Amino acid sequence: MSSRNDDEMMSSDYKLEQKLPYDLTRPVAEMAAFFDILPHSDSAALLTVVADADSCVAVWQAADGTRTVSRPFTVLQDVRGEWVRCTKLAVIDVLARVSGREAALPWGILTGVRPGKLAHKLLDGGLNSDGLPQYLRRHYLLPARQAQLLTEICLLQRRLLPAAEKQVGIYIGIPFCPTRCSYCSFPSGIVPREEELQQKFLNFIEQDILAVVQLISMYKLNATAVYIGGGTPTSLSETAFARLIGLAARHLLLPGVREFTVEAGRPDCFSVEKLKVMEAYGVNRISVNPQTLHDKTLQAIGRSHTVRDFYQAYELVRHSSIKTVNTDLIIGLPGETAADVRASLDGVRALAPDNLTVHTLTLKKSAPLFGAQLSSLTAEEAESLVAYGGETAAAMGMLPYYLYRQHYMLGNLANIGYAASGSASLYNIQMMEERHTVLGIGPASATKVPQADGHHLKKLNMPKNIGTYTGNLPQLAHKRSLLFADEEE
């Protein structure tokens, strides 16, 4: 394998070359990015990945012509996913040999948003759950802690919500907020003040809801969870908000629904009247999210509320009939030290919410602060704080029940949701693991329909632009219905 012809690997500039059965440029680049030894484009060095029938190697040719070759990695079956896995392992191996050091890989070679999908796929394929952590460590280089965490989360999810045909979650997206947080990349805008504009928008949401109700009836789907998110749904006026919750309750709270969630994350648009509406219509799960318990940080990220406002909103919910309360915190916000984050986690622990989601700062390209050097935390400190978040959750009697990752995430870590017994969000599991159908309503929502093999999806994303959504809703609803066209018996 190491004796490939020189003309296959010669180049005047550094680049990634491949002789593989699939285009794997992106996986190669993702793994190479974990090392800082790669030369600039004017270098004569070359990284090549070559393959024979069932294995691949990576070859590093330095500017002086000397070559370093990885050990061969054998694909378990001839599918793209296996070639991706082996290509990543080969690239890591050769660059480790060249640099003389190991790459820091908090999640091994997994770079996607949903690592749980892999674990579920392996379990569905017959791998024993006792052997799953070791398999993930051996074949995907997961550290022992992450391998065990992923295994525990997947086993809990399978108990809470088995992969049953026809079960669906329903999401309603309200793309408005009172202000835009500087780290936010969600496709939301500032809520229009005019009542008429809010009501016109809700006219389209109502049409969308009715189209989904028709789908549920036509294909005999079993709705188990309804989630109203955004944006910030509570940024609507009290009249518009009451209409929204009423529409969802009247049309979507079908007999099988066990969970009705409203994202009320911003205390600056929360009110007693809105809380009473949620109680009256049967909301049983709510998120009230400070992201931090430091006023200086709230001001720095563009939030128009104080920590005291959060405490007041939280207490109102705690004294209501709504059973489950979730609280989010973010590790790595601008200017915060490790001590600041620990203080926020300790403060949330004193409140004892039912759910805690510990996020790690992620700045996507659409976030106002993308590209800025914001966090004063090192990757090691961030990893330690994520672990402290887990300890905090455990002290409140919570278990981790879902996680996801994102690009540009501080320390290449993960966002982890914890829940006390009986309070895990079914919708979060449905959306994140993509083993159940999710019906999306509203701008930027996604409808996902798992296929018979359990791992592929049919998917429709509603437009992020509100005008595009409202101007094309009938056609979009028809496209959504086509996702179910072959579901008829």
Wavefront OBJ file of the C-alpha trace (Angstrom):
o trace
v 0.000 0.000 0.000
v 2.842 2.422 0.677
v 4.465 1.924 -2.723
v 2.107 4.062 -4.795
v 3.613 5.723 -7.883
v 5.286 9.030 -7.134
v 3.272 10.809 -9.832
v 0.090 10.087 -7.845
v 1.330 12.251 -4.995
v 3.513 14.957 -6.510
v 2.218 18.522 -6.370
v 3.738 21.983 -6.445
v 1.269 23.192 -3.805
v -0.032 21.617 -0.619
v -3.467 20.077 -1.152
v -5.649 17.133 -0.209
v -5.645 14.406 -2.843
v -7.752 11.259 -2.760
v -7.842 7.985 -4.646
v -11.004 6.690 -2.990
v -14.356 5.348 -4.211
v -16.154 8.400 -2.745
v -15.469 12.122 -2.465
v -14.256 12.429 1.124
v -12.568 15.817 0.940
v -14.551 17.235 3.848
v -13.831 14.368 6.301
v -10.142 14.569 5.438
v -10.094 18.322 6.066
v -12.027 17.954 9.333
v -9.518 15.520 10.757
v -6.500 17.424 9.448
v -7.800 20.533 11.217
v -7.070 18.941 14.595
v -3.359 19.383 13.883
v -1.464 22.653 13.473
v 1.359 21.254 11.302
v -0.371 21.589 7.956
v 1.530 23.936 5.608
v 0.205 26.913 3.711
v -1.021 26.562 0.135
v 2.356 27.644 -1.270
v 4.093 24.676 0.334
v 5.271 21.675 -1.658
v 3.962 19.253 0.986
v 1.134 16.934 0.074
v -1.385 14.852 2.009
v -2.839 11.999 -0.038
v -5.380 9.332 0.855
v -5.233 6.205 -1.307
v -7.179 2.940 -1.240
v -7.292 -0.581 -2.523
v -10.375 -2.813 -2.569
v -11.059 -2.848 1.158
v -8.714 -0.480 2.995
v -7.032 2.910 2.824
v -3.890 4.665 3.971
v -2.866 8.305 4.253
v 0.472 9.459 2.861
v 2.260 12.645 3.927
v 4.896 13.825 1.479
v 7.016 16.604 2.968
v 8.518 19.455 0.978
v 11.864 17.631 0.834
v 10.251 14.577 -0.746
v 10.309 12.268 2.282
v 7.130 10.337 2.889
v 5.305 9.092 5.965
v 2.592 6.466 5.583
v -0.174 5.586 8.024
v -0.996 2.030 8.886
v -3.803 0.573 6.742
v -7.385 0.777 7.988
v -9.860 -1.840 6.775
v -13.447 -0.963 5.889
v -16.037 -3.302 7.383
v -18.372 -2.929 4.410
v -18.279 -1.053 1.119
v -20.436 1.933 2.057
v -19.532 5.596 2.182
v -19.782 5.790 5.974
v -17.154 3.114 6.389
v -14.791 4.814 3.952
v -15.275 8.067 5.859
v -14.413 6.345 9.130
v -11.271 4.685 7.805
v -10.147 7.830 5.978
v -10.361 9.860 9.179
v -8.409 7.237 11.111
v -5.719 7.121 8.430
v -5.328 10.917 8.347
v -5.060 11.102 12.130
v -2.532 8.290 12.183
v -0.213 9.793 9.580
v -0.345 13.315 11.022
v 0.343 11.965 14.507
v 3.410 10.207 13.101
v 4.606 13.365 11.353
v 4.005 15.713 14.269
v 5.061 13.344 17.026
v 1.964 14.127 19.064
v -1.599 12.967 19.428
v -4.533 15.141 18.368
v -6.904 16.353 21.083
v -10.157 14.675 20.049
v -12.849 15.140 22.709
v -15.317 13.176 20.551
v -12.930 10.990 18.606
v -13.521 11.075 14.867
v -17.206 11.990 15.255
v -17.768 15.461 13.817
v -21.516 15.415 13.141
v -24.315 17.024 15.127
v -25.921 13.776 16.289
v -23.444 11.217 17.666
v -26.384 9.364 19.204
v -27.571 8.297 15.760
v -24.450 6.175 15.361
v -24.924 4.528 18.748
v -28.574 3.746 17.983
v -27.608 2.342 14.584
v -25.055 0.027 16.170
v -27.562 -1.170 18.762
v -30.217 -1.665 16.078
v -27.677 -3.725 14.153
v -27.338 -6.175 17.022
v -24.333 -4.869 18.939
v -24.697 -5.710 22.614
v -25.107 -2.621 24.794
v -22.356 -3.871 27.135
v -19.941 -3.858 24.205
v -20.993 -0.494 22.759
v -18.584 1.732 24.742
v -15.576 -0.378 23.781
v -16.708 -0.497 20.146
v -16.977 3.304 20.041
v -13.523 3.644 21.570
v -11.914 1.175 19.185
v -13.544 2.141 15.903
v -14.248 5.859 16.473
v -11.580 6.865 19.028
v -14.096 8.154 21.563
v -12.584 8.797 24.992
v -13.906 6.397 27.624
v -16.073 9.035 29.328
v -17.838 10.092 26.122
v -18.318 6.500 24.987
v -19.973 5.626 28.285
v -22.056 8.834 28.282
v -23.339 8.199 24.759
v -24.215 4.607 25.617
v -26.129 5.599 28.750
v -28.062 8.313 26.916
v -29.080 6.002 24.073
v -30.215 3.234 26.409
v -32.305 5.732 28.395
v -33.843 7.126 25.209
v -34.791 3.644 24.043
v -36.622 3.059 27.311
v -38.348 6.452 27.311
v -39.394 6.480 23.662
v -39.022 3.265 21.659
v -38.700 3.677 17.897
v -42.369 3.068 17.174
v -43.893 3.552 13.755
v -46.403 6.428 13.373
v -45.302 8.263 16.551
v -44.673 11.923 15.822
v -43.542 15.104 17.479
v -44.921 18.463 16.379
v -42.905 21.679 16.314
v -44.285 25.194 15.847
v -41.620 27.802 15.130
v -42.234 31.447 16.040
v -39.290 33.402 14.547
v -39.433 36.477 16.788
v -37.473 37.727 19.804
v -37.599 40.975 21.826
v -33.904 41.567 21.015
v -31.209 39.549 19.252
v -28.531 37.955 21.445
v -25.063 38.584 20.045
v -24.185 34.867 19.978
v -27.455 33.786 18.349
v -27.568 32.205 14.889
v -31.249 31.276 14.826
v -33.229 32.679 11.880
v -35.350 35.026 13.981
v -36.055 38.734 13.901
v -37.267 41.409 16.274
v -40.945 40.919 17.001
v -43.143 43.480 15.186
v -44.859 45.811 17.618
v -48.009 46.191 15.539
v -50.737 43.821 16.692
v -52.064 43.611 13.146
v -48.774 42.245 11.811
v -48.594 39.616 14.544
v -52.155 38.515 13.844
v -51.499 38.317 10.092
v -48.529 36.078 10.777
v -50.674 33.854 12.995
v -53.202 33.512 10.157
v -50.522 31.604 8.247
v -49.543 29.583 11.302
v -53.202 28.570 11.641
v -53.299 27.461 7.995
v -50.123 25.474 8.554
v -51.537 23.828 11.693
v -54.697 22.780 9.857
v -52.626 21.248 7.045
v -50.683 19.221 9.622
v -53.893 18.093 11.310
v -55.042 16.795 7.927
v -51.785 14.849 7.531
v -52.136 13.328 10.997
v -55.674 12.206 10.216
v -54.919 10.945 6.711
v -51.956 8.797 7.763
v -53.236 7.888 11.255
v -50.195 9.335 12.975
v -49.893 9.239 16.749
v -48.820 12.664 18.029
v -46.949 12.337 21.327
v -45.395 15.783 21.846
v -46.117 19.395 20.862
v -43.317 21.954 21.158
v -43.674 25.691 20.511
v -40.248 27.272 20.042
v -38.479 29.894 18.019
v -37.194 32.512 18.523
v -39.185 33.324 21.599
v -42.925 32.607 21.335
v -43.638 34.731 24.404
v -42.322 37.792 22.546
v -45.767 38.005 20.911
v -48.330 40.349 22.457
v -50.578 38.877 25.117
v -53.481 38.734 22.654
v -51.440 37.086 19.901
v -49.783 34.691 22.327
v -53.148 33.601 23.694
v -54.340 32.943 20.146
v -51.225 30.899 19.341
v -51.518 28.683 22.426
v -55.245 28.272 21.823
v -54.704 27.192 18.208
v -52.123 24.614 19.227
v -54.264 23.266 22.062
v -57.504 23.015 20.097
v -56.045 21.365 17.024
v -52.937 19.489 18.154
v -53.536 18.235 21.695
v -54.752 14.888 20.420
v -55.376 11.899 22.740
v -51.829 10.533 22.438
v -50.051 13.789 23.317
v -48.116 13.459 26.566
v -46.108 16.669 26.416
v -47.016 20.270 25.582
v -43.945 22.510 25.769
v -43.537 26.265 25.350
v -40.136 27.911 25.007
v -40.401 30.945 27.297
v -36.676 31.478 27.524
v -36.589 35.272 27.712
v -37.756 36.696 31.071
v -38.067 40.160 29.468
v -41.218 39.118 27.589
v -42.739 36.882 30.251
v -45.887 37.885 32.138
v -48.465 36.605 34.586
v -51.132 36.820 31.873
v -49.141 34.649 29.472
v -48.492 32.136 32.230
v -52.228 31.940 32.958
v -52.906 31.273 29.274
v -50.415 28.408 29.269
v -51.974 26.938 32.401
v -55.478 27.219 30.973
v -54.574 25.380 27.770
v -52.656 22.527 29.372
v -49.003 23.423 28.843
v -47.057 21.001 31.052
v -43.463 21.878 30.225
v -41.764 25.264 29.970
v -38.236 26.622 29.502
v -37.091 29.731 31.368
v -33.486 30.353 30.392
v -31.092 32.931 31.822
v -28.000 31.468 29.992
v -25.975 33.032 32.821
v -26.594 34.382 36.320
v -24.406 37.467 35.863
v -25.891 40.826 34.905
v -22.643 41.984 33.292
v -22.815 39.085 30.847
v -26.502 39.559 30.075
v -25.714 43.154 29.173
v -22.723 42.109 27.063
v -24.721 39.632 24.975
v -27.599 42.011 24.309
v -30.266 40.686 26.634
v -32.643 43.315 27.956
v -33.330 41.666 31.296
v -31.532 41.141 34.592
v -30.816 38.087 36.695
v -33.521 39.301 39.067
v -36.017 39.231 36.181
v -35.113 35.596 35.579
v -35.624 34.704 39.238
v -39.029 36.392 39.238
v -40.143 34.552 36.072
v -38.843 31.265 37.430
v -40.712 31.685 40.704
v -43.944 32.469 38.857
v -43.674 29.236 36.902
v -42.756 27.247 39.983
v -45.940 28.413 41.699
v -48.084 27.550 38.678
v -49.669 24.257 37.644
v -46.998 23.648 35.000
v -45.163 20.547 36.139
v -41.790 20.638 34.405
v -39.361 23.561 34.223
v -36.182 23.581 32.126
v -33.292 26.003 32.526
v -30.388 26.536 30.099
v -26.872 27.797 30.766
v -24.070 28.508 28.276
v -20.387 27.851 28.944
v -18.049 30.334 27.250
v -20.077 33.551 27.100
v -18.093 36.779 26.554
v -15.848 37.720 29.448
v -16.934 34.953 31.784
v -14.341 33.104 33.810
v -14.520 29.520 34.989
v -15.523 30.854 38.409
v -18.402 32.793 36.832
v -19.726 29.668 35.117
v -19.440 27.612 38.266
v -21.342 30.298 40.172
v -24.161 30.162 37.604
v -24.328 26.382 37.833
v -24.381 26.584 41.620
v -27.164 29.164 41.441
v -29.274 26.942 39.217
v -28.669 24.007 41.519
v -30.171 26.033 44.360
v -33.329 26.506 42.255
v -33.623 22.763 41.532
v -35.290 22.835 38.096
v -36.562 19.578 36.594
v -34.323 19.871 33.520
v -30.940 21.494 32.985
v -29.351 21.937 29.571
v -25.648 22.814 29.606
v -24.593 24.406 26.322
v -21.101 25.185 25.106
v -20.789 28.459 23.200
v -21.167 27.963 19.471
v -20.883 30.856 17.032
v -22.257 30.071 13.603
v -21.553 32.313 10.646
v -24.916 34.067 10.981
v -24.251 35.098 14.589
v -23.319 38.792 14.995
v -20.206 37.876 16.967
v -19.005 35.124 14.609
v -15.233 35.224 14.260
v -14.648 37.307 17.379
v -12.378 36.062 20.143
v -14.986 36.042 22.866
v -14.405 33.421 25.480
v -11.633 33.799 27.987
v -11.861 30.068 28.684
v -9.377 27.559 27.354
v -10.598 24.323 25.800
v -9.404 22.496 28.926
v -11.368 24.837 31.195
v -14.465 24.427 29.028
v -14.171 20.645 29.221
v -13.800 20.841 32.991
v -16.896 23.052 33.227
v -18.927 20.658 31.095
v -17.963 17.953 33.581
v -18.963 20.262 36.442
v -22.309 20.765 34.746
v -22.773 17.000 34.799
v -21.868 16.884 38.473
v -24.332 19.689 39.193
v -27.108 17.839 37.372
v -26.301 14.608 39.193
v -26.491 16.429 42.532
v -30.059 17.386 41.594
v -30.935 13.774 40.808
v -30.793 14.234 37.024
v -29.533 11.910 34.300
v -28.233 12.951 30.858
v -30.890 12.125 28.263
v -29.873 13.865 25.027
v -26.893 15.624 23.510
v -25.842 17.250 20.297
v -22.789 18.940 18.858
v -22.207 21.870 16.503
v -19.445 23.261 14.317
v -17.386 26.132 15.776
v -18.144 24.848 19.279
v -15.778 25.876 22.055
v -13.398 22.985 22.733
v -15.214 20.725 20.237
v -17.425 19.630 23.119
v -21.201 19.042 23.264
v -24.509 20.404 24.496
v -26.024 18.028 27.053
v -29.563 17.918 28.418
v -30.226 16.476 31.876
v -33.575 15.527 33.383
v -34.969 14.376 36.703
v -36.967 11.154 36.678
v -40.131 11.450 34.580
v -39.305 14.890 33.172
v -37.235 14.207 30.046
v -38.491 15.999 26.937
v -39.882 13.507 24.429
v -39.710 16.121 21.682
v -35.990 16.705 22.274
v -35.381 12.986 21.810
v -37.565 12.869 18.694
v -35.895 15.847 17.069
v -32.335 15.006 17.972
v -32.154 11.277 17.254
v -34.351 11.328 14.118
v -35.902 7.934 14.876
v -39.430 9.351 14.942
v -41.372 11.564 12.570
v -41.341 15.272 13.381
v -43.856 17.621 11.757
v -42.614 21.194 11.413
v -44.940 24.212 11.368
v -43.796 27.780 10.752
v -40.729 29.455 9.208
v -37.415 27.565 9.535
v -39.162 24.461 10.880
v -38.212 21.007 9.638
v -40.386 18.005 8.867
v -38.507 14.704 9.097
v -39.892 11.318 8.142
v -37.658 8.305 8.966
v -37.582 5.601 6.344
v -38.087 1.869 6.762
v -34.368 1.176 7.257
v -34.440 3.330 10.393
v -31.508 5.517 9.395
v -32.473 7.544 6.334
v -34.907 10.466 6.248
v -37.238 12.299 3.980
v -37.000 15.944 4.970
v -38.507 19.324 4.192
v -37.189 22.593 5.615
v -39.590 25.495 5.639
v -38.003 28.762 4.401
v -36.268 30.896 7.019
v -37.524 34.079 5.401
v -40.995 34.905 6.708
v -42.135 36.468 3.421
v -41.044 33.416 1.444
v -42.859 31.177 3.916
v -46.117 33.117 3.911
v -46.041 33.684 0.145
v -45.645 30.006 -0.675
v -47.425 28.180 2.143
v -49.884 26.125 0.004
v -47.062 24.792 -2.180
v -44.877 24.120 0.871
v -47.670 22.248 2.634
v -48.149 20.119 -0.484
v -44.414 19.304 -0.599
v -44.598 18.297 3.052
v -47.518 15.982 2.356
v -45.511 14.260 -0.389
v -43.049 13.058 2.252
v -45.813 10.695 3.374
v -47.029 9.715 -0.090
v -45.678 6.167 0.116
v -46.904 5.688 3.703
v -50.398 4.639 2.687
v -51.108 0.975 3.217
l 1 2 3 4 5 6 7 8 9 10 11 12 13 14 15 16 17 18 19 20 21 22 23 24 25 26 27 28 29 30 31 32 33 34 35 36 37 38 39 40 41 42 43 44 45 46 47 48 49 50 51 52 53 54 55 56 57 58 59 60 61 62 63 64 65 66 67 68 69 70 71 72 73 74 75 76 77 78 79 80 81 82 83 84 85 86 87 88 89 90 91 92 93 94 95 96 97 98 99 100 101 102 103 104 105 106 107 108 109 110 111 112 113 114 115 116 117 118 119 120 121 122 123 124 125 126 127 128 129 130 131 132 133 134 135 136 137 138 139 140 141 142 143 144 145 146 147 148 149 150 151 152 153 154 155 156 157 158 159 160 161 162 163 164 165 166 167 168 169 170 171 172 173 174 175 176 177 178 179 180 181 182 183 184 185 186 187 188 189 190 191 192 193 194 195 196 197 198 199 200 201 202 203 204 205 206 207 208 209 210 211 212 213 214 215 216 217 218 219 220 221 222 223 224 225 226 227 228 229 230 231 232 233 234 235 236 237 238 239 240 241 242 243 244 245 246 247 248 249 250 251 252 253 254 255 256 257 258 259 260 261 262 263 264 265 266 267 268 269 270 271 272 273 274 275 276 277 278 279 280 281 282 283 284 285 286 287 288 289 290 291 292 293 294 295 296 297 298 299 300 301 302 303 304 305 306 307 308 309 310 311 312 313 314 315 316 317 318 319 320 321 322 323 324 325 326 327 328 329 330 331 332 333 334 335 336 337 338 339 340 341 342 343 344 345 346 347 348 349 350 351 352 353 354 355 356 357 358 359 360 361 362 363 364 365 366 367 368 369 370 371 372 373 374 375 376 377 378 379 380 381 382 383 384 385 386 387 388 389 390 391 392 393 394 395 396 397 398 399 400 401 402 403 404 405 406 407 408 409 410 411 412 413 414 415 416 417 418 419 420 421 422 423 424 425 426 427 428 429 430 431 432 433 434 435 436 437 438 439 440 441 442 443 444 445 446 447 448 449 450 451 452 453 454 455 456 457 458 459 460 461 462 463 464 465 466 467 468 469 470 471 472 473 474 475 476 477 478 479 480 481 482 483 484 485 486 487 488 489
